[in-house]
Amino acid sequence: MQEMKISSKQRANLRAMAQMLEPVVYIGKDGITDNLLSQVVGALEARELIKCSVQQSCGVNAGEACDMLCNLTHAQGISVLGRKFVLYRRSSQDQKIFF
């Protein structure tokens, strides 16, 4: 899968869109498991833009979790703030966000 380059203006628009989102993926004490990974891939395919939350009991911080999930899912990290982060990946089936 070819990785898309996002400009700073596009990133700012995605960040603004993500402000209204509630987290759909919660990373708990087990960290990033195969089940969590399939949940993230499914959510990205359905929504393209998702917000994730790292629980206090997790062994990794939000920045590390964001980097790991970006590498594993070929997504773009949009923002990391506190224990929450936002991921974007264009859907291969039904694109919803157009630049």
N, C-alpha and C positions, 0 to 999 in steps of 0.2 A: 504494500500500500504506500502510495506516494504521500509524503508529509507536506501539508499545505503551509506556506509561510503567511503569518498574520501580521499586518501592519499595526503600528501603535494606535492609529485611529480605529481600526477594526477591533483591536483588543479593548479599547475604551468603550466602544459600543456594546461589546459582549459583557464587559464588567457592569455597565449600566443595566443591561437586561437581567443580569444575574442577581442584582440587588433584591428583586422581588421574589426570587426563588427560595423555597424551603429546601433543606438538605434531603436528598433522596437516598443517600448512601451513608451509613454510619460505620466507622471503623472502630472496633472494640478491642478488647484485650487480646484476641487471637491475631490481630494484625491483618495483613493482606493474605487471604487464603484463596484457594481456587474458586470457592463458592462466591466470595466477595468479588473476585475478578470477573466472573460470569455475570454477576449482578451489574457491575459497572459497564461492561460491554453492552449488555441489553439496554440499560438506561441511556447510554450514549447513542445507540442506534435509534432508539425511539424518540429521544428529545434533543439530541445534539449538544445541548448545554445543560450541565448538571452541577449541583452544589453538593459537596461532601463534607462530613463533619467527623473529626477525630475525637473520640471519647478520652477522658482523663486517664482511664485505665490502660490505654494503648501504649505500647513501648516505643512508638515513633511519633515525631511531631508532624504537624500539618505539611510543612515544607518537604520533609522526607517522603511522606505518604504521597504527596502530589507528584514528586519526581518519579517514584516507583511506578505509580499508576500510569503516568505519561509514557514511560518506557514500555510498559507491558501492554498498553492498549493503543499505542500510537496516537494519543490525544495531545492536545495543547493545554498547558497550564495557563489559565487566564489570570488568576489572582490567588494569593494566600493571605488570609487575615485571621489572626488568632488561631483558633482550632478548626477553621473552615477554609475550604479552597474550592475553586471552580475549574471544571474541565470542559473543553470543547473538542468535538470531533465531528466532521461532516458525515452525515448519514449516507450510506451507499445506496439505500433504497428510496428514501423519502426525505429529500432535503427540505428543511423548514426555515433555515436562516440563510438569507441571501445577502451578499456584500455588493 
